[in-house]
Amino acid sequence: MIRKILFTLLLITLNQAFSQEINAKVNVVYAQISSNVDKRVFQNLQTSLQNFINKRKWTADNFETNEKIECSFLLNIQSVVESNVYKATLTIQAARPVFNTSYVSPLINFIDNDVVFRYVEFQPIEFNETRISGTEPLAANLAATIAYYVNIILGLDYDSFSPKGGDPYFQKANLIVNAAPEGRNISGWKAFDGSRNRYWLSENLQNSKYALVHDALYTYYRKGMDQMIANENDARSQLIVALGHLSKVHAETSNLMIIPFFFQGKADEIIRTFKKSSVQEKNQVAELCSKMDITNASRYNSELK
């Protein structure tokens, strides 16, 4: 497997046992829930989710311990909809190591605001790829949402190591979208549920019209960040190529979800990386990024120009 070969070049550790692909830290926060709800339910949910993510085999590839993808899931319980049914937000973060450094570069830093699910204490978290909606939609919704984002993380990680290497996992995420649970209070899986949801992220990553996004991911991480120690000037040039790919997609189709999705958590890294570059490069990067990452436009213009 291409990803495994490349990763082994980054981090060589001999004689380690093969294991699952994900090393996730899961936190379930319930500060907004009234005191008449037994908080042990959420503590048990946290343990169940962590076991579900970390102990499940998500790919056909073998990962050594040092190859596991580091990520975190923060489930913030906001309200009780009805007995055993909760509304929450889910914050997903993941990063991948940069060659020859101790630095990790962000892959995903996203908040999903549309998570409603049923959970009964000690209820197992179950996910069946052939029956994603399960027997009870609200119970299945949480597992489907987590599985969806695990596959997005895998796809982004594989894309960053080999050209379009993440395609199989983006396809799996899309299958989850197409077969997602349906029911009262469940949202985030349909085009009409909003412009920044699971449907649109999957659509953007699967649509051949936006294929340059995948070229940008590979170029940014493998040709850019991973080469920063070997040849800093060439690496920065490749980062500009990657940003140019994204800019072309953005110019051809505005308001895509994938563009702001890419930039979430990226501003600090981009600004720091180009601090020492030429005035011409700084101006070029500031112009590119300020148009795509509107939230941080003032930072690019003030700190790079």
Contacts in CASP RR format, 6 or more apart in sequence:
PFRMAT RR
TARGET T0000
AUTHOR 0000-0000-0000
METHOD contacts of the structure
MODEL  1
MIRKILFTLLLITLNQAFSQEINAKVNVVYAQISSNVDKRVFQNLQTSLQ
NFINKRKWTADNFETNEKIECSFLLNIQSVVESNVYKATLTIQAARPVFN
TSYVSPLINFIDNDVVFRYVEFQPIEFNETRISGTEPLAANLAATIAYYV
NIILGLDYDSFSPKGGDPYFQKANLIVNAAPEGRNISGWKAFDGSRNRYW
LSENLQNSKYALVHDALYTYYRKGMDQMIANENDARSQLIVALGHLSKVH
AETSNLMIIPFFFQGKADEIIRTFKKSSVQEKNQVAELCSKMDITNASRY
NSELK
1 61 0 8 1.000
2 161 0 8 1.000
2 162 0 8 1.000
2 165 0 8 1.000
3 61 0 8 1.000
3 157 0 8 1.000
3 158 0 8 1.000
3 161 0 8 1.000
3 162 0 8 1.000
3 165 0 8 1.000
4 61 0 8 1.000
4 62 0 8 1.000
4 63 0 8 1.000
4 67 0 8 1.000
6 161 0 8 1.000
6 162 0 8 1.000
6 222 0 8 1.000
7 67 0 8 1.000
7 161 0 8 1.000
8 67 0 8 1.000
9 99 0 8 1.000
10 97 0 8 1.000
10 99 0 8 1.000
10 100 0 8 1.000
10 226 0 8 1.000
11 66 0 8 1.000
11 67 0 8 1.000
11 97 0 8 1.000
13 64 0 8 1.000
13 65 0 8 1.000
13 66 0 8 1.000
16 64 0 8 1.000
16 65 0 8 1.000
16 66 0 8 1.000
17 64 0 8 1.000
17 65 0 8 1.000
18 62 0 8 1.000
18 63 0 8 1.000
18 64 0 8 1.000
19 63 0 8 1.000
19 64 0 8 1.000
19 65 0 8 1.000
19 68 0 8 1.000
20 54 0 8 1.000
20 55 0 8 1.000
20 56 0 8 1.000
20 57 0 8 1.000
20 58 0 8 1.000
20 63 0 8 1.000
20 68 0 8 1.000
21 57 0 8 1.000
21 58 0 8 1.000
21 59 0 8 1.000
21 61 0 8 1.000
21 63 0 8 1.000
21 67 0 8 1.000
21 68 0 8 1.000
21 69 0 8 1.000
21 154 0 8 1.000
22 53 0 8 1.000
22 54 0 8 1.000
22 58 0 8 1.000
22 68 0 8 1.000
22 69 0 8 1.000
22 71 0 8 1.000
22 150 0 8 1.000
22 153 0 8 1.000
23 54 0 8 1.000
23 68 0 8 1.000
23 69 0 8 1.000
23 70 0 8 1.000
23 71 0 8 1.000
24 50 0 8 1.000
24 53 0 8 1.000
24 54 0 8 1.000
24 71 0 8 1.000
24 72 0 8 1.000
24 73 0 8 1.000
25 50 0 8 1.000
25 71 0 8 1.000
25 72 0 8 1.000
25 73 0 8 1.000
26 46 0 8 1.000
26 49 0 8 1.000
26 50 0 8 1.000
26 53 0 8 1.000
26 72 0 8 1.000
26 73 0 8 1.000
26 74 0 8 1.000
26 75 0 8 1.000
27 46 0 8 1.000
27 72 0 8 1.000
27 73 0 8 1.000
27 74 0 8 1.000
27 75 0 8 1.000
28 42 0 8 1.000
28 43 0 8 1.000
28 45 0 8 1.000
28 46 0 8 1.000
28 49 0 8 1.000
28 75 0 8 1.000
28 77 0 8 1.000
29 74 0 8 1.000
29 75 0 8 1.000
29 76 0 8 1.000
29 77 0 8 1.000
30 37 0 8 1.000
30 39 0 8 1.000
30 42 0 8 1.000
30 77 0 8 1.000
32 76 0 8 1.000
32 77 0 8 1.000
32 78 0 8 1.000
32 79 0 8 1.000
33 39 0 8 1.000
33 42 0 8 1.000
33 77 0 8 1.000
33 79 0 8 1.000
33 80 0 8 1.000
34 80 0 8 1.000
37 80 0 8 1.000
38 121 0 8 1.000
40 121 0 8 1.000
41 119 0 8 1.000
41 121 0 8 1.000
42 77 0 8 1.000
44 121 0 8 1.000
44 122 0 8 1.000
45 75 0 8 1.000
45 119 0 8 1.000
46 75 0 8 1.000
48 123 0 8 1.000
48 124 0 8 1.000
48 125 0 8 1.000
49 73 0 8 1.000
49 75 0 8 1.000
49 125 0 8 1.000
49 142 0 8 1.000
49 146 0 8 1.000
51 125 0 8 1.000
52 125 0 8 1.000
52 127 0 8 1.000
52 143 0 8 1.000
52 146 0 8 1.000
53 73 0 8 1.000
53 146 0 8 1.000
53 150 0 8 1.000
56 127 0 8 1.000
58 150 0 8 1.000
58 151 0 8 1.000
58 154 0 8 1.000
59 154 0 8 1.000
59 169 0 8 1.000
69 94 0 8 1.000
69 96 0 8 1.000
69 153 0 8 1.000
69 154 0 8 1.000
69 157 0 8 1.000
70 94 0 8 1.000
70 95 0 8 1.000
70 104 0 8 1.000
71 92 0 8 1.000
71 93 0 8 1.000
71 94 0 8 1.000
71 95 0 8 1.000
71 108 0 8 1.000
71 153 0 8 1.000
72 91 0 8 1.000
72 92 0 8 1.000
72 93 0 8 1.000
72 94 0 8 1.000
73 90 0 8 1.000
73 91 0 8 1.000
73 92 0 8 1.000
73 146 0 8 1.000
73 149 0 8 1.000
74 90 0 8 1.000
74 91 0 8 1.000
74 93 0 8 1.000
75 88 0 8 1.000
75 89 0 8 1.000
75 90 0 8 1.000
75 115 0 8 1.000
76 88 0 8 1.000
76 89 0 8 1.000
76 90 0 8 1.000
76 91 0 8 1.000
77 86 0 8 1.000
77 87 0 8 1.000
77 88 0 8 1.000
78 86 0 8 1.000
78 87 0 8 1.000
78 88 0 8 1.000
78 89 0 8 1.000
79 86 0 8 1.000
79 87 0 8 1.000
80 86 0 8 1.000
80 87 0 8 1.000
81 87 0 8 1.000
81 116 0 8 1.000
81 185 0 8 1.000
84 118 0 8 1.000
84 119 0 8 1.000
84 120 0 8 1.000
85 116 0 8 1.000
85 117 0 8 1.000
85 118 0 8 1.000
85 138 0 8 1.000
85 185 0 8 1.000
86 116 0 8 1.000
86 117 0 8 1.000
86 118 0 8 1.000
86 119 0 8 1.000
87 115 0 8 1.000
87 116 0 8 1.000
87 185 0 8 1.000
88 115 0 8 1.000
88 116 0 8 1.000
88 117 0 8 1.000
89 111 0 8 1.000
89 112 0 8 1.000
89 113 0 8 1.000
89 115 0 8 1.000
90 111 0 8 1.000
90 112 0 8 1.000
90 115 0 8 1.000
90 145 0 8 1.000
90 149 0 8 1.000
91 110 0 8 1.000
91 111 0 8 1.000
91 112 0 8 1.000
92 108 0 8 1.000
92 109 0 8 1.000
92 110 0 8 1.000
92 111 0 8 1.000
92 112 0 8 1.000
92 149 0 8 1.000
92 152 0 8 1.000
92 153 0 8 1.000
93 106 0 8 1.000
93 108 0 8 1.000
93 109 0 8 1.000
93 110 0 8 1.000
94 106 0 8 1.000
94 107 0 8 1.000
94 108 0 8 1.000
94 153 0 8 1.000
94 156 0 8 1.000
94 157 0 8 1.000
95 104 0 8 1.000
95 105 0 8 1.000
95 106 0 8 1.000
95 107 0 8 1.000
96 104 0 8 1.000
96 105 0 8 1.000
96 107 0 8 1.000
96 157 0 8 1.000
96 160 0 8 1.000
96 221 0 8 1.000
97 103 0 8 1.000
97 104 0 8 1.000
97 105 0 8 1.000
98 104 0 8 1.000
98 105 0 8 1.000
98 225 0 8 1.000
98 226 0 8 1.000
98 228 0 8 1.000
99 225 0 8 1.000
99 226 0 8 1.000
99 227 0 8 1.000
99 229 0 8 1.000
100 229 0 8 1.000
100 230 0 8 1.000
101 228 0 8 1.000
101 229 0 8 1.000
105 221 0 8 1.000
105 225 0 8 1.000
105 269 0 8 1.000
106 264 0 8 1.000
106 265 0 8 1.000
106 266 0 8 1.000
106 269 0 8 1.000
107 153 0 8 1.000
107 156 0 8 1.000
107 157 0 8 1.000
107 160 0 8 1.000
108 149 0 8 1.000
108 152 0 8 1.000
108 153 0 8 1.000
108 156 0 8 1.000
108 261 0 8 1.000
108 264 0 8 1.000
109 264 0 8 1.000
109 265 0 8 1.000
110 261 0 8 1.000
110 264 0 8 1.000
112 145 0 8 1.000
112 149 0 8 1.000
112 188 0 8 1.000
112 197 0 8 1.000
112 198 0 8 1.000
114 187 0 8 1.000
114 188 0 8 1.000
114 193 0 8 1.000
114 197 0 8 1.000
115 141 0 8 1.000
115 142 0 8 1.000
115 145 0 8 1.000
116 138 0 8 1.000
116 141 0 8 1.000
116 185 0 8 1.000
116 186 0 8 1.000
116 187 0 8 1.000
117 138 0 8 1.000
117 139 0 8 1.000
117 141 0 8 1.000
117 142 0 8 1.000
117 145 0 8 1.000
118 136 0 8 1.000
118 138 0 8 1.000
118 139 0 8 1.000
118 141 0 8 1.000
119 139 0 8 1.000
119 142 0 8 1.000
123 139 0 8 1.000
125 142 0 8 1.000
125 143 0 8 1.000
125 146 0 8 1.000
126 134 0 8 1.000
126 140 0 8 1.000
126 143 0 8 1.000
127 140 0 8 1.000
127 143 0 8 1.000
127 144 0 8 1.000
127 146 0 8 1.000
127 147 0 8 1.000
128 134 0 8 1.000
129 172 0 8 1.000
129 175 0 8 1.000
132 140 0 8 1.000
132 144 0 8 1.000
132 147 0 8 1.000
132 175 0 8 1.000
132 176 0 8 1.000
132 179 0 8 1.000
132 180 0 8 1.000
132 181 0 8 1.000
133 140 0 8 1.000
133 144 0 8 1.000
133 179 0 8 1.000
133 180 0 8 1.000
133 181 0 8 1.000
133 182 0 8 1.000
134 140 0 8 1.000
134 181 0 8 1.000
137 181 0 8 1.000
137 182 0 8 1.000
137 183 0 8 1.000
137 186 0 8 1.000
138 181 0 8 1.000
138 183 0 8 1.000
138 185 0 8 1.000
138 186 0 8 1.000
140 181 0 8 1.000
141 180 0 8 1.000
141 181 0 8 1.000
141 186 0 8 1.000
144 176 0 8 1.000
144 180 0 8 1.000
144 181 0 8 1.000
145 198 0 8 1.000
147 176 0 8 1.000
148 173 0 8 1.000
148 176 0 8 1.000
148 177 0 8 1.000
148 180 0 8 1.000
148 198 0 8 1.000
148 202 0 8 1.000
151 169 0 8 1.000
151 170 0 8 1.000
151 172 0 8 1.000
151 173 0 8 1.000
151 176 0 8 1.000
152 169 0 8 1.000
152 170 0 8 1.000
152 173 0 8 1.000
152 201 0 8 1.000
152 202 0 8 1.000
152 205 0 8 1.000
154 166 0 8 1.000
154 169 0 8 1.000
155 165 0 8 1.000
155 166 0 8 1.000
155 167 0 8 1.000
155 168 0 8 1.000
155 169 0 8 1.000
155 170 0 8 1.000
155 173 0 8 1.000
156 166 0 8 1.000
156 217 0 8 1.000
157 166 0 8 1.000
158 165 0 8 1.000
158 166 0 8 1.000
158 168 0 8 1.000
158 169 0 8 1.000
159 165 0 8 1.000
159 166 0 8 1.000
159 214 0 8 1.000
159 217 0 8 1.000
159 218 0 8 1.000
160 217 0 8 1.000
160 218 0 8 1.000
160 220 0 8 1.000
160 221 0 8 1.000
160 222 0 8 1.000
161 218 0 8 1.000
161 221 0 8 1.000
161 222 0 8 1.000
162 218 0 8 1.000
162 222 0 8 1.000
163 214 0 8 1.000
163 215 0 8 1.000
163 218 0 8 1.000
164 211 0 8 1.000
164 214 0 8 1.000
164 218 0 8 1.000
165 214 0 8 1.000
166 214 0 8 1.000
167 214 0 8 1.000
170 202 0 8 1.000
170 205 0 8 1.000
170 206 0 8 1.000
171 206 0 8 1.000
173 202 0 8 1.000
173 205 0 8 1.000
174 202 0 8 1.000
174 203 0 8 1.000
174 205 0 8 1.000
174 206 0 8 1.000
177 189 0 8 1.000
177 198 0 8 1.000
177 199 0 8 1.000
177 202 0 8 1.000
180 186 0 8 1.000
180 189 0 8 1.000
180 198 0 8 1.000
181 189 0 8 1.000
182 189 0 8 1.000
187 193 0 8 1.000
187 197 0 8 1.000
188 194 0 8 1.000
188 197 0 8 1.000
188 198 0 8 1.000
188 199 0 8 1.000
189 197 0 8 1.000
189 198 0 8 1.000
189 199 0 8 1.000
190 197 0 8 1.000
190 199 0 8 1.000
191 199 0 8 1.000
191 200 0 8 1.000
191 203 0 8 1.000
193 199 0 8 1.000
194 200 0 8 1.000
195 255 0 8 1.000
195 257 0 8 1.000
196 257 0 8 1.000
196 260 0 8 1.000
197 257 0 8 1.000
200 257 0 8 1.000
201 257 0 8 1.000
201 258 0 8 1.000
201 261 0 8 1.000
204 210 0 8 1.000
204 213 0 8 1.000
204 256 0 8 1.000
204 257 0 8 1.000
204 258 0 8 1.000
204 261 0 8 1.000
205 213 0 8 1.000
205 214 0 8 1.000
205 258 0 8 1.000
209 253 0 8 1.000
210 249 0 8 1.000
210 253 0 8 1.000
210 256 0 8 1.000
210 258 0 8 1.000
212 245 0 8 1.000
212 246 0 8 1.000
212 248 0 8 1.000
212 249 0 8 1.000
213 245 0 8 1.000
213 246 0 8 1.000
213 249 0 8 1.000
213 258 0 8 1.000
213 262 0 8 1.000
215 242 0 8 1.000
215 245 0 8 1.000
216 242 0 8 1.000
216 243 0 8 1.000
216 244 0 8 1.000
216 245 0 8 1.000
216 246 0 8 1.000
216 249 0 8 1.000
216 262 0 8 1.000
217 242 0 8 1.000
217 262 0 8 1.000
219 238 0 8 1.000
219 239 0 8 1.000
219 241 0 8 1.000
219 242 0 8 1.000
219 245 0 8 1.000
220 238 0 8 1.000
220 239 0 8 1.000
220 242 0 8 1.000
220 243 0 8 1.000
223 235 0 8 1.000
223 238 0 8 1.000
223 241 0 8 1.000
223 242 0 8 1.000
224 235 0 8 1.000
224 236 0 8 1.000
224 238 0 8 1.000
224 239 0 8 1.000
224 242 0 8 1.000
225 235 0 8 1.000
225 239 0 8 1.000
226 235 0 8 1.000
227 234 0 8 1.000
227 235 0 8 1.000
227 238 0 8 1.000
228 235 0 8 1.000
228 236 0 8 1.000
228 273 0 8 1.000
232 276 0 8 1.000
236 273 0 8 1.000
236 274 0 8 1.000
236 277 0 8 1.000
236 281 0 8 1.000
239 270 0 8 1.000
239 273 0 8 1.000
239 274 0 8 1.000
239 285 0 8 1.000
240 281 0 8 1.000
240 284 0 8 1.000
240 285 0 8 1.000
240 288 0 8 1.000
243 285 0 8 1.000
243 288 0 8 1.000
243 289 0 8 1.000
243 292 0 8 1.000
244 288 0 8 1.000
246 259 0 8 1.000
246 262 0 8 1.000
246 288 0 8 1.000
246 292 0 8 1.000
247 288 0 8 1.000
247 291 0 8 1.000
247 292 0 8 1.000
249 256 0 8 1.000
249 258 0 8 1.000
249 259 0 8 1.000
250 256 0 8 1.000
250 259 0 8 1.000
250 291 0 8 1.000
250 292 0 8 1.000
259 292 0 8 1.000
260 292 0 8 1.000
260 293 0 8 1.000
260 294 0 8 1.000
260 295 0 8 1.000
263 289 0 8 1.000
263 292 0 8 1.000
263 293 0 8 1.000
263 295 0 8 1.000
263 296 0 8 1.000
266 293 0 8 1.000
267 289 0 8 1.000
267 293 0 8 1.000
267 295 0 8 1.000
267 296 0 8 1.000
267 299 0 8 1.000
267 300 0 8 1.000
270 285 0 8 1.000
270 289 0 8 1.000
270 300 0 8 1.000
271 299 0 8 1.000
271 300 0 8 1.000
271 303 0 8 1.000
271 304 0 8 1.000
274 281 0 8 1.000
274 282 0 8 1.000
274 285 0 8 1.000
274 304 0 8 1.000
275 303 0 8 1.000
275 304 0 8 1.000
277 285 0 8 1.000
282 304 0 8 1.000
282 305 0 8 1.000
283 304 0 8 1.000
283 305 0 8 1.000
285 300 0 8 1.000
285 304 0 8 1.000
286 300 0 8 1.000
286 301 0 8 1.000
286 304 0 8 1.000
286 305 0 8 1.000
289 296 0 8 1.000
289 297 0 8 1.000
289 300 0 8 1.000
290 296 0 8 1.000
290 297 0 8 1.000
290 300 0 8 1.000
290 301 0 8 1.000
291 297 0 8 1.000
293 300 0 8 1.000
END
